[in-house]
Amino acid sequence: MPPRGSVVSATADAIKVDRTSPVPLYFQVAQQLERSIEAGDLTPGMRLSNEVDFADLLGLSRPTMRKAMEYLVDKGLVVRQRGVGTRVVSPKVRRSLELTSLYDDLEASGQRPTTRVLSNTIEEATPDIAEKLGIEPGAPIVEIMRLRCALDQPISRLTNYLSAERVSVDTESLETQGLYQLLRRSGVQLHSATQVIGARVANAAEARLLDERKGAALLTMQRTAFDDHGRIVEYGDHIYSAARYSFHMSLLSV
């Protein structure tokens, strides 16, 4: 019997499998479930039953159904939790590589961003951070660390460094607005940025913060933003849950 609160029966009824098609059966099922998630028919938090119940209702083998679910897990559309089962998660956030803040992008896409400020302190610039900000070592800097969520799910830890002589931002404002919004309102005209995107795995502390497992894939980004006079405004060192977040870029032929 499917667990109470699951949507296995209604979902299975809507899935049509064509056994004469050259498309693998697992992929047919996975694609239809993916479309249901993207269309909002299966919403974040909904529980799906296990592969055994799905396989029985669809008349498929259990390995076939397991492979379909693994496809959805790999795409970050569902998660498996011991004792809870399989549930739908929020669709992965795709972010264009433009000079916007993550808060701006999430708000524009209806992802309901929320922020928890982990720290907001004045520190002395280390030689490494001083070089990145173009200031003298030991000069006062603002160091901000935030946890950014979308649709109540953690997706990123953002660490930003700014010259304390140019900018100050209060914690209350950081919890309700994006950093770039606050900079623009303080008179800073952001003009350009350089950034480096990479990947690595999460350590134990990062995994706990982002509600991931230790060793989960993370995207990384280091960004240096400049104002309209070419001066460095801020340096950011951010990590993102790769299961819930991706960067999107367009390439033009020249």
N, C-alpha and C positions, 0 to 999 in steps of 0.2 A: 504494500500500500504506500503511495507517495506520501511524504511527510506533510503535515498540516501546514498550509501557507505556501506550498510550492505551486508552481504554475505549469507543471509538467504536462497535464492532460490537455489543457487548452492550447499549449504551445505545440505539442505533438500533433494535434488535430490539424494544425495549419501547415505542417511540413509535408511537402509532397516529394517523394523519392522516385526517380526515373531509373529503373534498373537496366534499361536498354541504352542509357546514355554512356558515352565514354568517360564522362566526368566521374571521378571516384565518389562512392556513396558518402564517405565521411565529409568530403568537401561540399557536396550538395547540402547536407544537413547544416554544416558550419556556416555556409553562406546565407542560408535562410534565417538562421538564428542571428547572424550578424546584421542582416537587414532589419530584423524585428527590433534589435537593440537600437540601431541608428534611427529607425522611424519612431522610436519612443513607445512601441507596443510592449517592450520589456524595459522597464525603467530601473534606474539605479536602486539597489537594495532588494530587488525581487529575487526570490530563491528559485533555483532550478533543481529538479530532483537529480538523483545520481544517474550514472550511465546505465545502470542495470534497468531502472524503470523506463528510461527513454528508449533503450534498445528493445525492450519487450513491447512497448506501445507502437514502435515504428517497424517492428519485425526485422531488426538489424542485429548483427552480432555485437557482442559487448566490446570487443577490440575496435570495431568500426566506430561505435559511439564514443568510446574513450578517446580515439584519435580526433574526432570532431571537437570534443571539449578541450583537448590539449591545444588545438588550433586557436580556439577562442581565448584560452588562458595566455598563450604566447602573444596574442594581439592586444592583451590588456583589457578585454571586454568583460571577462568574468574572472572571479577569484575563487579558489577552493580554500576553505578553512575547516580544520578538523573540529568536529562537533557541531558545526554550523551548516556545512554543505557547500554547494556552489551557488554563488549569487552574482547578479549583474552589477557592474561598477560603472562609474561615469565614463563617457567616451574620452579617449585620449585628447588632451589639449594640443592643438597644432598652432605653433607660433611663427609668424613671419619674421624674417631677419631684418627688422627695421628698427629705427631709433625710437622705440616705445618701451614703456615699462610693462612688466608682466601683469601688473594690476590693470593697466589700461586695456591690454589685450583680452584678459579674462572678462572684464566688465563689458567690453564691446561684443563679446561672443555669448553673453548671457550665462556665464559660468559661476556667477555669484561669488566673487572673491572675498575671502576673509584673511586677516593677518593677525598673527600673534607675535609681538615683539619680544624676542628672547633676551636682547640686550641693546642698550643705547648709551654708550659711554664716551668720555673724552680720554684719549690715550696719547702716549708719545709715539710718534711714527718710528717703526723699526726701519733699518736701512732698506729692506726690500720694499715695504709699502711707501717709504719716502721716495724711492726711485720711481715707483709706479705713479705717484701723484705729482712728481716734479717739485718736491719740497725738500727741505733740509731734514736729515735724521733727527729725531727728538722733537720736532715741531708738533704742536697739538693737532690731533685729528679726531674726527667723529667716526666711531666704529659702531655699525648697526648690524645686528643679526636678527632676521625675521623668518618665521615659518609661514609660508603662503599656502592657502587651501583653495580649492575650487569645488563647489557643490559639496562642501563639508569634508572633502578628502584632501589630506596633505599631498602637495605635489612638488614643493620646492623649499630648500633652505637658502635664503639670500643673505650674503654678507657684503656690506658696502663700506667703503672708506672714503671720507671727504675731508678736506682741509677745514679745521675748526675756525680758521680766520676768515673763511669765506661764507660758510654755511652752518646753520644750527637747525635741527629739526626735533620737535618734541614727540614723545612716545605716543601720546593720544592721537595726534594727527597721523602718525605712521600706521596706526591700527585701522584707520578709516579711509586713507587715501594712498595713492602710489607715490613713491619717492620722486619720480620725475614731475608729477603734478605739483608737489610741494616746492621743488626747485624752480619750476617755471613761475609759480606764484610769488616766489621770493625775488624774482627779477633775473634769474639765470636763464640765458637763452641757449638751450642745447642745440648743437649744430651737427655733430658727427660723432662716430665712435669706431673703435677697432675692437674686435672680439675674436676669441679663440674657443672653438667648440671641441670637446673631447668626450671620453667615456671611461668609466672605471667601475669597480664594484663597491657596494656600501659596507662600511665597517659596522660594528654592533650599535654604536651610538646613533649613527645616521639612519640605520635600519629602524630603530625604535622611533625616532623622530618622524620618519616618513611612512610609518606603518608598513614597512617592507621586511623581508627576511634578510638576515645577514648574508652578504654576498650577492644581493640583487643588483641588477644593472642600473647604473646612474649615468645620466648625461651631465656634463660639466660645461660651464661657460665662464670665461674671464673677459670682462668688458672694461674698456677705458673710454669714458665719454668726455667730449670736448665742447667748450662753448663757442660762440660766434667769433671770438678773438683768438681761438686756437689754444686756449688754456685748458688744462685738465680740470674737470669738475669732480669726477668721482671714479673710483676703481671698484668693480664688483667681482666677487668670486662666488659663483652660485652652483648648486647641485640640484638636479631634477630627477624624479622617479621616471625611469625610462618606460615603465609600463603605462604611465598616465600622461606622458608629455613627449612632444617631438618638435623639432625645428623644421620650418618649411621655407624653401627658397626657390626663386625663379632664376633661370639662367638664360641669357640672351646670346645669340650668335653674333660675333663681331668680325 
